[in-house]
């Protein structure tokens, strides 16, 4: 993984010192709330419903064991001994004291971490496929390019105050596990006929109040032109993006209003002008960054049948919680943060420290954060998987439900967020209780539930096979259901199936929906495939068959 040099470390240390002084001045009354707001947001600090919330950057989701161990230590010392992993591959602390935040940032800097640009109207944490570098279907490892973009984006002088927040995702796989098509910019690694690396560039994707799927603006962008082309897109957005209405300030609104052809023309004009005065991305720079992401020292091994003869519980974990690896004898193993009865994405200090120690022993000291709020040990010898399962099970991190209905994405909702209209965590537990029979879960197969507590869509409900959106109705919490959303290579927005339902009826409504699937599916057909084949009407009829309180 990327290692800071002296300049990187000096930059982060200086930022900590600056924010310490800014916090001191605010607490002393020398800075107003409005003045301090701009400063704290640039350092990942929000003021939430009950306390400040600090969002810590995990670039492209990659953590060294020392970093995860430090996060556990910080959560114990400065929070309530847990953290929340998000769909942006970040970690959020929900209970730090404002006066402690500079100390937290100083601690993060000792392990080459920070919270810079995890909030505010700037380029946020660049995300990638959690299987980067190990996936069998990968064109190339996206992480070096993510790191190049991260270095370009940090405190970029032109893009520090954009019209609105800006998100970039890079994927090297057609499966698109990074959900790149619902980002402001999505980059898909490609090779031309000569085998040279480049990018298909998508622009104008996003969820929230106006969900839009990104459109292709360039079919193949040569690697040397990566940063100059990103510059051009951001300059057009910075110049013409709306600043008079927060709900219409995202680049997706600009692209929609101009049309992709006109937007493309403006970007091309800007890009050609910039190329005349700015050098392209140099091969030596690319190779320098790529050198940090060389494969680890894999042993020469053969694939083995690890599950044969083992107990059913291990066989289930192996089937659902591990994935193939491009190197023989290895496999990727999920650390499930979706145990029934627990908040999705939450992890305790003790669990963080234990998984860090486990990664040192079995996965070259590296841990990956997934878009779906789990962790992944990417490089586990197949012969170690049984012992890994035993250890994770003892930690409460081996729930064999990855890819099933209870492996749901959920934002923190009304329990923490000041923007939320409704709770998500109680609903998640309600769903977990309703679908606690693993045999039933396995019979249902691949179903993605994604849940948000408000229209900001931090839980990506628009692209869930089943999407759940919390809404406020006269002070009561109700939930709107959508069906048919998806990402991962076939991106679609879900369709609202009817009136919202009260909190107490969410799980039972979902159960009626999946029973329609069980009745209508053809052999081998997944839930999303059945929806695409027969439409949402039968599911709507089933969902409201006994529902008399919808409004």
C-alpha positions as CSV (number, residue, x, y, z in Angstrom):
1,X,0.0,0.0,0.0
2,X,1.0,3.6,-0.4
3,X,3.5,4.9,2.2
4,X,3.9,8.6,3.0
5,X,7.2,10.3,2.2
6,X,8.5,13.3,4.1
7,X,6.4,15.8,2.2
8,X,3.2,13.7,2.8
9,X,3.9,13.5,6.5
10,X,4.8,17.1,6.8
11,X,1.6,18.1,5.0
12,X,-0.7,16.1,7.3
13,X,1.2,17.1,10.5
14,X,0.9,20.8,9.5
15,X,-2.8,20.3,8.9
16,X,-3.3,18.9,12.4
17,X,-1.4,21.8,13.9
18,X,-3.6,24.3,12.0
19,X,-6.8,22.7,13.0
20,X,-5.7,22.5,16.6
21,X,-5.3,26.3,16.6
22,X,-8.6,26.8,14.8
23,X,-10.4,24.6,17.4
24,X,-8.7,26.5,20.2
25,X,-9.8,29.8,18.8
26,X,-13.4,28.6,18.3
27,X,-13.7,27.3,21.9
28,X,-12.2,30.6,23.1
29,X,-14.9,32.5,21.2
30,X,-12.5,34.0,18.7
31,X,-14.2,32.3,15.7
32,X,-17.9,32.3,15.0
33,X,-19.9,29.2,14.3
34,X,-20.1,30.1,10.6
35,X,-16.3,30.7,10.4
36,X,-15.5,27.5,12.2
37,X,-18.0,25.4,10.1
38,X,-16.0,25.9,6.9
39,X,-12.8,24.9,8.7
40,X,-14.1,21.8,10.5
41,X,-15.9,20.5,7.4
42,X,-12.5,20.5,5.6
43,X,-11.3,18.3,8.4
44,X,-14.1,15.8,8.4
45,X,-16.0,17.1,11.4
46,X,-19.8,17.4,11.5
47,X,-22.1,18.4,14.2
48,X,-24.7,15.6,14.4
49,X,-27.8,15.0,16.5
50,X,-26.1,14.2,19.8
51,X,-22.4,15.0,19.3
52,X,-19.8,15.8,16.8
53,X,-19.1,13.1,14.2
54,X,-15.6,12.7,12.7
55,X,-15.3,11.0,9.3
56,X,-11.9,9.4,8.8
57,X,-10.5,8.8,5.3
58,X,-9.6,5.3,4.2
59,X,-8.4,5.9,0.6
60,X,-9.8,3.3,-1.8
61,X,-10.7,1.2,1.3
62,X,-7.2,-0.1,2.1
63,X,-6.0,-0.3,5.7
64,X,-2.7,-1.6,7.1
65,X,-3.1,-3.6,10.3
66,X,-1.4,-0.8,12.3
67,X,-4.0,1.6,11.0
68,X,-7.0,-0.5,12.0
69,X,-5.3,-1.1,15.4
70,X,-5.0,2.6,15.8
71,X,-8.7,3.2,14.9
72,X,-9.6,0.7,17.6
73,X,-7.4,2.5,20.1
74,X,-8.9,5.9,19.2
75,X,-12.5,4.6,19.3
76,X,-11.8,3.3,22.8
77,X,-10.0,6.4,24.1
78,X,-12.1,9.1,22.5
79,X,-15.4,7.6,21.6
80,X,-17.7,4.8,22.9
81,X,-15.4,2.0,21.8
82,X,-16.9,1.5,18.3
83,X,-16.8,3.0,14.9
84,X,-19.1,2.9,11.8
85,X,-17.8,1.9,8.4
86,X,-19.6,3.6,5.5
87,X,-20.4,3.0,1.9
88,X,-17.6,5.5,1.0
89,X,-15.1,3.1,2.7
90,X,-14.6,5.6,5.5
91,X,-14.8,5.2,9.3
92,X,-17.1,7.5,11.3
93,X,-16.7,8.2,15.0
94,X,-20.1,9.3,16.4
95,X,-19.3,10.5,19.9
96,X,-16.0,12.3,20.0
97,X,-15.7,15.5,22.1
98,X,-15.0,18.6,20.0
99,X,-12.0,19.5,22.2
100,X,-10.5,16.0,21.6
101,X,-10.7,16.1,17.8
102,X,-7.2,17.7,17.3
103,X,-5.7,14.9,19.5
104,X,-7.5,12.3,17.4
105,X,-6.2,13.8,14.2
106,X,-2.7,13.9,15.7
107,X,-3.0,10.2,16.6
108,X,-4.2,9.4,13.0
109,X,-1.2,11.2,11.6
110,X,1.2,8.8,13.4
111,X,-0.2,6.0,11.2
112,X,-0.4,8.0,8.0
113,X,-4.1,8.7,8.2
114,X,-6.3,11.9,8.2
115,X,-9.8,13.2,7.8
116,X,-9.0,15.9,5.2
117,X,-11.7,16.4,2.6
118,X,-14.1,13.7,4.0
119,X,-16.7,16.4,4.1
120,X,-17.4,19.9,2.6
121,X,-17.8,21.0,-1.0
122,X,-14.6,19.3,-2.3
123,X,-13.4,16.1,-3.9
124,X,-14.1,13.4,-1.3
125,X,-12.4,10.1,-0.5
126,X,-11.7,8.3,-3.8
127,X,-13.2,4.7,-3.7
128,X,-12.4,1.5,-5.5
129,X,-13.3,-2.2,-5.8
130,X,-12.6,-4.0,-2.5
131,X,-11.3,-6.9,-4.7
132,X,-8.7,-4.6,-6.3
133,X,-5.5,-6.5,-7.2
134,X,-6.9,-10.0,-6.5
135,X,-10.0,-10.2,-8.7
136,X,-10.0,-12.8,-11.4
137,X,-11.9,-10.6,-13.8
138,X,-9.8,-7.5,-13.4
139,X,-8.3,-5.5,-16.3
140,X,-5.8,-3.8,-14.0
141,X,-5.5,-2.9,-10.3
142,X,-7.3,0.4,-9.8
143,X,-5.5,1.4,-6.6
144,X,-2.5,3.1,-8.1
145,X,-4.8,5.3,-10.2
146,X,-6.9,6.0,-7.1
147,X,-3.7,7.1,-5.3
148,X,-2.7,9.4,-8.1
149,X,-6.1,11.0,-8.1
150,X,-6.0,11.3,-4.3
151,X,-2.7,13.2,-4.4
152,X,-4.0,15.4,-7.2
153,X,-7.3,16.2,-5.4
154,X,-5.9,17.0,-1.9
155,X,-6.2,20.7,-1.5
156,X,-6.3,21.3,-5.2
157,X,-6.3,25.1,-5.4
158,X,-9.1,25.3,-8.0
159,X,-11.4,22.8,-6.4
160,X,-11.4,23.6,-2.7
161,X,-14.8,25.3,-2.9
162,X,-16.9,23.5,-5.5
163,X,-20.6,24.1,-5.9
164,X,-21.2,20.8,-4.0
165,X,-19.4,17.7,-2.8
166,X,-17.7,15.6,-5.5
167,X,-17.2,11.8,-5.6
168,X,-15.0,9.7,-7.8
169,X,-14.8,5.9,-8.1
170,X,-12.4,3.7,-10.1
171,X,-13.0,0.1,-11.0
172,X,-10.9,-2.4,-13.0
173,X,-13.6,-5.0,-13.2
174,X,-16.8,-5.3,-15.4
175,X,-18.6,-6.3,-12.2
176,X,-18.1,-2.7,-10.9
177,X,-18.1,-3.5,-7.2
178,X,-17.3,0.2,-6.7
179,X,-20.8,1.4,-7.9
180,X,-19.0,3.8,-10.1
181,X,-22.0,4.6,-12.3
182,X,-23.7,6.5,-9.4
183,X,-20.7,8.8,-8.8
184,X,-20.0,12.3,-10.1
185,X,-17.1,10.7,-12.1
186,X,-16.8,6.9,-12.7
187,X,-13.6,5.6,-14.2
188,X,-13.6,2.1,-15.8
189,X,-10.2,0.7,-16.6
190,X,-9.9,-0.4,-20.2
191,X,-7.1,-1.6,-22.6
192,X,-6.9,-0.4,-26.2
193,X,-6.0,-2.7,-29.2
194,X,-2.3,-2.3,-28.4
195,X,-2.9,-3.2,-24.7
196,X,-2.3,0.2,-23.3
197,X,-4.2,1.2,-20.2
198,X,-6.9,3.9,-20.3
199,X,-10.3,4.7,-18.9
200,X,-13.9,4.8,-20.0
201,X,-15.1,8.0,-18.3
202,X,-18.6,8.4,-17.0
203,X,-19.9,11.7,-15.6
204,X,-23.0,13.0,-13.8
205,X,-24.0,10.0,-11.7
206,X,-25.4,10.3,-8.2
207,X,-28.2,9.5,-5.8
208,X,-29.8,11.7,-3.2
209,X,-32.9,13.8,-4.1
210,X,-32.4,13.4,-7.8
211,X,-31.0,10.0,-8.6
212,X,-29.2,9.8,-12.0
213,X,-27.0,7.1,-13.6
214,X,-23.8,8.5,-15.0
215,X,-23.3,8.8,-18.7
216,X,-20.2,8.0,-20.8
217,X,-18.4,11.2,-21.8
218,X,-15.4,9.5,-23.3
219,X,-15.0,5.9,-24.4
220,X,-11.3,5.7,-24.0
221,X,-9.1,8.2,-22.2
222,X,-5.3,7.4,-22.4
223,X,-3.6,7.1,-19.1
224,X,-1.3,10.1,-19.6
225,X,-4.3,12.3,-20.0
226,X,-6.1,11.2,-16.8
227,X,-5.4,14.3,-14.6
228,X,-5.8,16.8,-17.3
229,X,-9.2,15.4,-18.3
230,X,-10.3,15.4,-14.7
231,X,-9.2,19.0,-14.4
232,X,-11.3,19.9,-17.4
233,X,-14.4,18.2,-16.1
234,X,-14.0,19.9,-12.7
235,X,-13.3,23.3,-14.3
236,X,-16.5,23.1,-16.3
237,X,-18.5,22.1,-13.2
238,X,-16.8,24.7,-11.0
239,X,-17.6,27.4,-13.6
240,X,-21.2,26.5,-14.4
241,X,-22.5,24.4,-11.5
242,X,-25.3,26.1,-9.6
243,X,-24.5,27.7,-6.3
244,X,-27.9,29.2,-5.6
245,X,-29.7,26.0,-4.6
246,X,-28.0,23.2,-2.6
247,X,-30.4,20.6,-4.1
248,X,-29.4,21.5,-7.7
249,X,-25.7,22.1,-7.2
250,X,-24.4,18.6,-8.0
251,X,-22.7,18.0,-11.4
252,X,-25.5,15.6,-12.3
253,X,-27.9,18.5,-12.5
254,X,-25.5,20.5,-14.7
255,X,-25.0,17.5,-17.1
256,X,-28.8,16.9,-17.2
257,X,-29.6,20.6,-17.9
258,X,-26.9,20.9,-20.7
259,X,-27.2,17.4,-22.1
260,X,-24.3,15.0,-22.3
261,X,-23.3,16.2,-25.8
262,X,-23.1,19.9,-24.9
263,X,-21.3,19.1,-21.6
264,X,-18.9,16.9,-23.5
265,X,-18.1,19.7,-25.9
266,X,-17.4,22.1,-23.1
267,X,-15.1,19.6,-21.4
268,X,-13.3,18.9,-24.7
269,X,-12.7,22.6,-25.3
270,X,-11.4,23.1,-21.8
271,X,-9.2,20.0,-22.0
272,X,-7.6,20.9,-25.3
273,X,-6.7,24.3,-24.0
274,X,-5.2,22.8,-20.8
275,X,-3.2,20.2,-22.8
276,X,-1.4,23.0,-24.6
277,X,0.1,24.3,-21.3
278,X,0.1,21.3,-18.9
279,X,2.2,18.2,-19.3
280,X,0.5,14.8,-19.3
281,X,0.8,12.3,-16.5
282,X,4.4,11.0,-16.7
283,X,5.1,7.3,-17.0
284,X,7.7,7.6,-14.2
285,X,5.1,9.1,-11.8
286,X,2.7,6.3,-12.6
287,X,5.4,3.7,-12.0
288,X,6.5,5.3,-8.8
289,X,2.9,5.0,-7.4
290,X,2.4,1.6,-8.9
291,X,5.5,0.3,-7.1
292,X,3.6,0.6,-3.8
293,X,1.0,-1.8,-4.9
294,X,3.1,-4.8,-6.0
295,X,1.6,-8.2,-5.1
296,X,2.8,-9.5,-1.8
297,X,5.1,-12.5,-1.4
298,X,2.6,-15.3,-2.3
299,X,3.6,-18.8,-1.8
300,X,3.5,-21.4,-4.7
301,X,0.3,-23.3,-3.7
302,X,-2.4,-25.4,-5.2
303,X,-6.1,-25.0,-4.8
304,X,-7.6,-27.3,-2.2
305,X,-11.1,-28.3,-1.2
306,X,-11.2,-26.7,2.2
307,X,-14.8,-27.3,3.0
308,X,-14.9,-31.0,2.3
309,X,-15.8,-33.0,5.5
310,X,-16.1,-29.9,7.6
311,X,-19.1,-29.0,9.7
312,X,-22.1,-27.4,8.0
313,X,-21.5,-24.0,9.7
314,X,-18.0,-23.7,8.2
315,X,-19.3,-24.9,4.8
316,X,-21.9,-22.1,4.8
317,X,-19.3,-19.5,5.8
318,X,-17.0,-20.7,3.1
319,X,-19.7,-20.6,0.5
320,X,-21.1,-17.1,1.4
321,X,-18.2,-15.3,3.0
322,X,-15.2,-16.1,0.8
323,X,-14.4,-15.3,-2.8
324,X,-12.0,-16.7,-5.4
325,X,-8.5,-15.2,-5.7
326,X,-6.5,-14.8,-8.8
327,X,-3.6,-16.7,-7.2
328,X,-3.9,-20.4,-6.7
329,X,-4.1,-21.5,-3.1
330,X,-5.5,-18.2,-1.8
331,X,-9.0,-16.9,-1.2
332,X,-10.5,-13.6,0.0
333,X,-12.5,-13.8,3.3
334,X,-15.1,-11.4,4.4
335,X,-15.3,-10.1,8.0
336,X,-19.0,-9.7,8.3
337,X,-20.2,-6.6,10.1
338,X,-23.8,-7.7,9.7
339,X,-24.3,-10.1,12.6
340,X,-28.0,-10.3,13.4
341,X,-28.9,-8.1,16.3
342,X,-26.0,-5.7,15.5
343,X,-26.0,-2.4,13.6
344,X,-24.8,-2.8,10.1
345,X,-21.3,-1.5,9.6
346,X,-20.5,-1.1,13.3
347,X,-17.3,-2.6,14.8
348,X,-16.1,-2.5,18.3
349,X,-12.6,-1.4,19.4
350,X,-11.8,-5.0,20.5
351,X,-12.9,-6.4,17.2
352,X,-10.8,-3.9,15.2
353,X,-7.7,-4.8,17.2
354,X,-8.3,-8.5,16.9
355,X,-8.9,-8.3,13.2
356,X,-5.7,-6.3,12.8
357,X,-3.8,-9.0,14.6
358,X,-5.4,-11.7,12.5
359,X,-4.5,-9.8,9.3
360,X,-0.9,-9.7,10.4
361,X,-0.9,-13.5,10.7
362,X,-2.9,-14.5,7.6
363,X,-3.3,-11.6,5.1
364,X,0.0,-9.8,4.9
365,X,-1.2,-7.2,7.4
366,X,-3.8,-5.7,5.0
367,X,-7.5,-5.2,5.5
368,X,-10.0,-3.9,2.9
369,X,-13.2,-1.9,3.6
370,X,-16.0,-2.8,1.2
371,X,-18.6,-0.5,-0.3
372,X,-21.2,-2.7,1.4
373,X,-19.9,-1.9,4.9
374,X,-18.0,-5.1,5.6
375,X,-14.3,-5.8,5.8
376,X,-12.2,-8.2,3.7
377,X,-9.0,-10.1,4.3
378,X,-7.9,-10.3,0.8
379,X,-5.0,-12.8,0.7
380,X,-5.8,-15.7,3.0
381,X,-4.2,-19.1,2.3
382,X,-6.9,-21.6,1.7
383,X,-5.3,-23.9,4.3
384,X,-5.8,-21.1,6.9
385,X,-9.5,-20.5,6.2
386,X,-10.8,-22.9,8.8
387,X,-8.7,-21.3,11.6
388,X,-9.7,-17.8,10.3
389,X,-13.4,-18.8,10.5
390,X,-13.0,-20.1,14.0
391,X,-11.3,-16.9,15.1
392,X,-13.9,-14.6,13.4
393,X,-16.7,-16.7,14.9
394,X,-15.3,-16.1,18.3
395,X,-15.3,-12.4,17.6
396,X,-18.9,-12.3,16.3
397,X,-17.7,-11.5,12.8
398,X,-18.4,-14.7,10.9
399,X,-22.1,-14.3,10.2
400,X,-22.5,-16.4,7.0
401,X,-24.7,-13.9,5.2
402,X,-22.6,-12.0,2.7
403,X,-24.8,-11.3,-0.4
404,X,-28.0,-12.3,1.4
405,X,-30.9,-10.2,2.4
406,X,-29.5,-9.5,5.9
407,X,-26.2,-8.2,4.5
408,X,-28.0,-4.9,4.1
409,X,-26.5,-1.5,3.8
410,X,-27.8,1.1,6.2
411,X,-26.9,4.6,7.1
412,X,-26.9,5.6,10.9
413,X,-30.3,7.2,10.4
414,X,-32.2,9.2,13.1
415,X,-30.2,7.6,15.9
416,X,-27.3,9.8,15.0
417,X,-27.8,12.0,11.9
418,X,-29.3,15.5,12.2
419,X,-30.5,15.2,8.6
420,X,-32.4,12.0,9.0
421,X,-36.2,11.8,8.9
422,X,-36.5,8.3,10.3
423,X,-34.5,5.6,12.0
424,X,-32.7,2.8,10.2
425,X,-31.0,0.7,12.9
426,X,-34.2,-0.5,14.6
427,X,-35.6,-1.4,11.2
428,X,-32.4,-3.3,10.3
429,X,-32.8,-5.3,13.5
430,X,-36.5,-5.9,12.8
431,X,-35.5,-7.3,9.4
432,X,-32.8,-9.4,10.9
433,X,-35.3,-10.9,13.3
434,X,-37.8,-11.6,10.6
435,X,-35.2,-13.4,8.4
436,X,-33.1,-15.1,11.1
437,X,-33.5,-18.6,9.6
438,X,-30.4,-19.1,7.6
439,X,-31.8,-21.9,5.5
440,X,-34.6,-19.5,4.4
441,X,-32.1,-16.8,3.7
442,X,-30.1,-19.2,1.5
443,X,-33.1,-20.3,-0.3
444,X,-33.8,-16.7,-1.2
445,X,-30.3,-16.3,-2.6
446,X,-28.8,-13.0,-3.7
447,X,-31.0,-10.1,-2.5
448,X,-29.6,-6.6,-1.7
449,X,-31.4,-4.4,0.7
450,X,-30.2,-0.8,1.0
451,X,-31.7,1.6,3.5
452,X,-31.5,5.4,4.0
453,X,-32.9,7.6,6.7
454,X,-33.5,10.5,4.4
455,X,-33.4,11.6,0.8
456,X,-29.6,12.2,0.9
457,X,-29.4,8.4,0.2
458,X,-26.2,7.7,2.2
459,X,-27.6,4.1,2.3
460,X,-27.9,4.0,-1.5
461,X,-31.5,2.9,-1.3
462,X,-32.2,3.9,-5.0
463,X,-29.9,1.1,-6.2
464,X,-31.0,-1.7,-3.8
465,X,-32.8,-4.7,-5.2
466,X,-35.1,-3.7,-2.3
467,X,-34.7,0.0,-1.3
468,X,-36.0,1.4,1.9
469,X,-36.3,5.2,2.5
470,X,-37.3,6.6,5.8
471,X,-39.8,9.5,5.7
472,X,-41.4,11.7,8.3
473,X,-45.2,11.8,8.4
474,X,-46.5,14.2,11.0
475,X,-43.8,13.3,13.4
476,X,-44.0,9.5,12.7
477,X,-41.5,7.3,11.0
478,X,-42.7,5.7,7.8
479,X,-40.8,3.9,5.0
480,X,-41.1,4.0,1.3
481,X,-40.2,0.8,-0.6
482,X,-38.5,0.6,-4.0
483,X,-37.8,-2.5,-6.1
484,X,-35.5,-3.3,-9.0
485,X,-32.5,-1.1,-8.3
486,X,-29.0,-2.5,-8.9
487,X,-25.3,-1.6,-9.4
488,X,-22.4,-3.9,-9.9
489,X,-22.3,-3.9,-13.7
490,X,-26.0,-3.5,-14.5
491,X,-27.0,-0.2,-12.9
492,X,-30.7,0.6,-12.5
493,X,-32.8,2.8,-10.2
494,X,-35.5,1.2,-8.2
495,X,-39.2,1.9,-8.7
496,X,-41.4,3.1,-5.8
497,X,-44.1,0.4,-5.5
498,X,-46.7,2.2,-3.6
499,X,-47.6,4.1,-0.3
500,X,-45.1,4.1,2.5
501,X,-45.6,1.7,5.4
502,X,-45.2,2.3,9.2
503,X,-42.0,1.2,10.9
504,X,-43.6,-1.8,12.6
505,X,-44.6,-3.2,9.2
506,X,-41.4,-2.9,7.2
507,X,-40.1,-6.4,7.8
508,X,-43.5,-8.1,7.2
509,X,-43.9,-6.1,4.0
510,X,-40.5,-7.3,2.8
511,X,-41.4,-10.9,3.7
512,X,-44.5,-10.7,1.5
513,X,-42.4,-9.3,-1.4
514,X,-39.9,-12.2,-1.2
515,X,-42.8,-14.7,-1.0
516,X,-43.9,-13.4,-4.4
517,X,-40.4,-14.0,-5.6
518,X,-40.5,-17.6,-4.3
519,X,-43.8,-18.2,-6.1
520,X,-42.8,-16.6,-9.4
521,X,-39.1,-17.4,-9.9
522,X,-37.8,-19.8,-12.5
523,X,-35.1,-22.3,-11.9
524,X,-31.8,-20.6,-11.0
525,X,-33.3,-17.1,-11.2
526,X,-32.2,-14.4,-8.8
527,X,-34.6,-12.0,-7.2
528,X,-33.5,-9.1,-9.3
529,X,-33.9,-11.2,-12.5
530,X,-37.4,-12.1,-11.6
531,X,-38.3,-8.5,-11.1
532,X,-36.8,-7.6,-14.5
533,X,-38.8,-10.5,-16.1
534,X,-42.2,-9.9,-14.6
535,X,-42.1,-6.3,-13.5
536,X,-43.0,-4.8,-10.1
537,X,-46.8,-5.1,-10.3
538,X,-47.0,-8.6,-8.8
539,X,-44.7,-7.6,-6.0
540,X,-46.7,-4.5,-5.3
541,X,-49.9,-6.6,-5.1
542,X,-48.3,-9.0,-2.8
543,X,-46.7,-6.3,-0.6
544,X,-50.0,-4.6,0.1
545,X,-52.2,-7.7,0.1
546,X,-52.9,-7.3,3.9
547,X,-51.7,-3.8,4.4
548,X,-54.6,-1.6,5.5
549,X,-52.7,1.3,7.2
550,X,-50.8,2.8,4.2
551,X,-51.1,6.5,3.7
